[in-house]
């Protein structure tokens, strides 16, 4: 199968590209990425010369570019990771989220419809469900109640994708995952930012009282779930993918400080994010029962592995923090 992965230079996308190349020698992967601030070619430098991997710099909002790639490589499946995804940035500037997350998804769906794509997997988020109280979990049939421009744009893209399935018969499947963590995560997110700051003996800024709760999933486990959905998922369905692993933000930070052997005195509380959802939790029983998936990596094991990776790859995240990583594309590809 020739698989088009959009946003494959981002955190989850790059981990999925590497996973597919390692686990499925029968497949070829075409990675289409605009290389915005969160897209980093260094994430896939180790597979750049793989004969089954191709990188294309393009924007999913560019219909002609997407159409050309799908035709040139005889693409049979599309997995759409491409998205503006940082909630804080969506609060400051919502427009690009609407343009990319909704408009770009529409372009991909339209090209997929015209090209007879066999599978279209839309990678979404548990944030489309809104905020939970102290009990209960999000199910696939839970009401959508997004509370940020980011999550609203993702919810809109989900509904658009399902509409293409219902109206045109496009073989769409939606996945909604809980918070991912692991190697190559852009250091504006909670876990990599806290690790990087702790290693540099900088203050660790925690929103509000630090009691916001998230369900955490190791990125490799997420990749195995997407693989199963791609190959065995039922079209027109939504699959929640979660770690069944709820943690308060403050407890995560204290745990990683303990692992790194740094003092809790580095923790500082800052003004809370606007509209900050209090709790997310995923009911992943559907994908477990129907497709036989389950997360393998415990949070303690995954966090230790993640910290070890960031400790051994300081040059990677330091180049991101000082902006040098954006020069990598020019060094590798010039003006092409």
C-alpha positions in Angstrom: 0.0 0.0 0.0 1.1 3.5 -0.8 0.2 5.6 2.2 0.1 9.4 2.3 0.9 10.8 5.8 0.2 14.5 6.1 2.0 16.3 8.9 4.6 13.6 9.1 7.3 15.8 10.4 5.4 16.6 13.5 5.5 14.7 16.8 3.0 12.0 16.4 3.3 11.9 12.6 7.0 11.4 12.6 6.7 8.6 15.1 4.0 7.0 13.0 6.1 7.2 9.8 9.1 5.6 11.5 6.8 2.9 13.0 5.3 2.0 9.6 8.7 1.8 7.9 9.9 -0.5 10.7 6.9 -2.7 11.1 5.5 -2.9 7.5 8.2 -3.5 4.9 5.4 -4.1 2.4 4.2 -0.4 2.5 5.6 2.8 1.2 5.1 6.1 3.0 4.8 9.6 1.4 5.2 12.3 3.9 3.6 15.7 3.0 4.4 18.4 5.4 4.4 22.2 5.1 7.2 22.5 7.7 5.6 25.1 9.9 7.2 25.8 13.2 6.2 22.4 14.6 7.3 20.5 11.5 10.9 19.3 11.9 12.8 17.3 9.2 15.3 16.3 11.8 12.6 14.1 13.3 13.0 11.7 10.4 16.6 12.3 9.5 17.4 8.6 10.3 14.9 7.4 7.6 15.5 10.0 5.0 17.4 7.6 2.7 14.9 4.7 3.1 13.7 3.7 -0.4 10.2 3.3 0.8 10.0 6.8 2.2 9.5 10.1 0.3 9.2 13.6 1.7 7.2 16.3 -0.1 7.1 19.9 1.2 3.6 21.1 0.5 0.5 22.6 2.2 -2.6 20.5 2.7 -4.6 23.6 1.8 -3.0 23.6 -1.7 -5.4 21.5 -3.8 -3.2 21.3 -6.8 -0.2 20.1 -4.8 -2.2 17.5 -2.9 -3.8 16.2 -6.1 -0.4 16.0 -7.8 1.1 13.9 -5.0 -1.8 11.5 -4.8 -1.7 10.9 -8.5 2.1 10.7 -8.8 2.5 8.1 -6.1 -0.8 6.2 -6.7 -1.8 6.9 -3.1 -4.2 4.3 -1.7 -4.6 5.6 1.9 -4.4 9.0 3.6 -3.7 9.5 7.3 -4.2 13.1 8.2 -2.0 14.2 11.1 -1.5 17.7 9.7 -3.0 20.3 12.0 -2.3 23.4 14.1 -2.4 21.8 17.5 -1.3 24.1 20.3 -4.2 25.4 22.3 -2.4 28.5 23.5 -1.6 29.5 20.0 -5.2 29.1 19.0 -6.3 31.5 21.6 -3.8 34.1 20.4 -4.6 33.6 16.7 -7.5 31.3 15.8 -7.6 32.0 12.0 -4.7 29.7 11.0 -6.4 26.9 12.9 -9.6 27.3 10.9 -7.7 27.5 7.7 -5.5 24.4 8.2 -7.6 22.2 10.4 -10.9 22.7 8.5 -9.9 24.0 5.1 -6.9 21.7 4.7 -9.0 18.7 5.8 -11.6 19.7 3.2 -9.0 19.7 0.5 -7.7 16.3 1.5 -11.3 14.9 1.6 -12.1 16.3 -1.8 -8.9 14.9 -3.4 -9.5 11.5 -1.7 -13.1 11.4 -3.1 -12.0 12.2 -6.6 -9.1 9.8 -6.5 -10.9 6.7 -5.1 -8.8 6.5 -1.9 -9.4 3.2 -0.1 -8.9 4.5 3.4 -9.0 8.0 4.9 -8.0 8.2 8.6 -8.6 11.5 10.3 -6.5 11.9 13.4 -8.4 13.9 16.0 -8.3 14.6 19.7 -10.3 14.0 22.9 -10.5 17.8 23.3 -13.4 17.9 20.9 -15.5 16.5 23.7 -14.9 19.4 26.0 -14.3 19.1 29.8 -15.3 16.3 32.1 -16.4 16.5 35.7 -14.7 14.4 38.4 -16.3 11.2 37.1 -17.1 9.6 33.8 -15.2 9.1 30.6 -15.5 10.2 27.0 -17.1 7.7 24.7 -17.4 7.8 20.9 -21.0 8.9 21.2 -20.3 11.6 23.8 -21.6 15.0 22.8 -19.0 17.3 21.1 -18.4 20.4 23.2 -15.1 22.0 22.2 -14.0 24.9 24.3 -11.0 26.3 22.4 -10.6 27.5 18.8 -8.2 24.5 18.4 -10.7 21.9 19.6 -13.5 23.6 17.7 -11.6 23.4 14.5 -10.8 19.7 15.0 -14.5 19.0 15.8 -15.5 20.7 12.6 -13.0 18.7 10.6 -14.3 15.4 12.2 -17.9 16.3 11.2 -16.9 17.2 7.7 -15.0 13.9 7.3 -18.0 12.0 8.5 -20.3 14.0 6.2 -18.0 12.9 3.2 -18.5 9.3 4.3 -22.3 9.7 4.6 -22.8 11.7 1.5 -20.2 10.4 -0.9 -19.3 7.0 0.6 -15.7 8.1 1.3 -14.1 5.4 3.5 -13.4 7.7 6.4 -12.4 6.6 9.9 -11.9 9.0 12.8 -9.5 8.5 15.7 -9.6 10.6 18.9 -6.6 10.2 21.1 -5.7 11.4 24.6 -2.6 13.3 25.4 0.5 11.8 23.8 4.0 11.9 25.1 7.4 10.5 24.0 10.4 11.3 21.7 10.4 14.2 19.3 7.6 16.1 21.0 7.9 19.9 20.3 9.0 21.5 23.6 6.1 23.8 24.0 4.0 20.9 25.3 3.8 20.1 29.0 6.1 17.0 29.4 9.0 18.0 27.0 9.0 21.6 28.3 9.2 20.5 31.9 12.0 18.0 31.1 14.0 20.6 29.1 13.6 23.3 31.8 14.5 20.9 34.6 17.6 19.8 32.7 18.6 23.5 32.4 17.7 24.3 36.0 15.0 26.7 34.8 11.6 27.4 36.4 8.8 24.9 35.5 5.7 27.0 34.8 2.4 25.2 35.8 -0.9 26.6 34.8 -3.3 27.6 37.6 -3.3 25.2 40.6 -1.8 22.3 38.6 -4.8 20.0 39.3 -6.0 19.7 35.6 -6.2 16.1 34.7 -5.3 14.4 31.4 -5.2 10.8 30.2 -1.7 10.1 28.9 -0.7 7.7 26.1 2.8 6.8 25.0 3.2 7.8 21.3 4.3 4.3 20.2 1.2 2.8 21.6 -0.8 5.4 19.7 1.0 4.4 16.5 0.0 0.7 17.0 -3.7 1.8 17.4 -3.7 3.9 14.2 -2.1 1.0 12.3 -4.9 -1.3 13.5 -7.6 1.3 12.5 -6.0 1.7 9.1 -6.0 -2.0 8.4 -9.0 -3.3 10.2 -11.2 -0.4 11.3 -14.8 -0.1 10.2 -15.4 2.8 7.8 -17.7 5.6 9.1 -16.7 4.8 12.7 -15.0 6.8 15.4 -12.4 5.1 17.7 -11.2 6.6 20.9 -7.6 5.8 21.7 -6.6 6.4 25.4 -4.1 5.1 27.9 -6.6 4.7 30.8 -3.9 6.6 32.6 -5.1 9.8 34.3 -2.7 12.2 36.0 -2.8 15.6 37.5 -0.4 18.0 35.8 1.4 18.8 39.1 1.9 15.1 39.9 3.5 14.5 36.5 5.9 17.4 37.1 6.8 16.1 40.5 7.4 12.6 39.2 9.7 13.7 36.4 11.6 16.0 38.8 12.1 12.9 41.0 13.4 10.9 38.1 15.7 13.6 37.0 16.7 14.2 40.6 15.8 17.9 40.7 14.1 19.8 43.4 10.4 20.7 43.5 11.5 24.3 44.2 11.8 24.6 40.4 8.0 24.5 40.1 6.3 27.9 39.7 2.5 28.5 39.2 1.5 30.9 36.5 -1.8 32.5 35.4 -4.2 29.8 34.1 -4.9 29.4 30.4 -8.2 31.0 29.2 -11.0 28.4 29.0 -8.7 25.7 30.4 -10.6 22.3 30.5 -10.4 20.7 33.9 -10.3 17.0 33.0 -10.2 14.6 30.1 -10.5 10.9 30.2 -11.0 8.4 27.4 -13.1 5.2 27.3 -11.1 3.1 24.8 -13.1 -0.1 25.2 -14.4 0.1 21.6 -11.0 -0.2 19.9 -9.9 -2.8 22.6 -13.0 -5.0 22.1 -13.4 -4.6 18.3 -9.7 -4.5 17.1 -7.9 -6.1 20.0 -5.7 -3.1 20.8 -4.4 -2.1 24.2 -1.6 0.2 25.4 1.6 -1.7 26.4 3.8 1.0 28.0 3.0 2.0 31.6 3.2 5.7 32.3 6.1 5.3 34.7 8.1 3.3 32.1 7.1 5.6 29.3 8.0 8.8 31.2 11.4 7.3 32.2 12.1 6.4 28.5 11.0 9.9 27.4 13.2 11.6 30.0 16.1 9.4 28.9 15.6 10.3 25.2 15.5 14.1 26.0 18.6 13.8 28.1 20.4 12.0 25.3 19.1 14.4 22.6 19.7 17.8 24.1 21.0 19.2 20.8 17.7 18.4 19.2 15.5 20.4 21.6 18.1 23.1 22.1 18.1 23.7 18.3 14.3 24.0 18.5 14.4 26.5 21.4 16.9 28.7 19.6 15.3 28.3 16.2 18.3 26.6 14.5 16.3 23.5 13.6 14.5 25.5 10.8 17.8 25.8 8.9 17.9 22.0 8.5 15.5 22.0 5.5 17.6 24.5 3.6 20.7 22.4 4.4 19.1 19.2 3.2 17.0 20.4 0.3 18.1 23.9 -0.7 15.3 25.9 -2.3 13.5 22.8 -3.8 
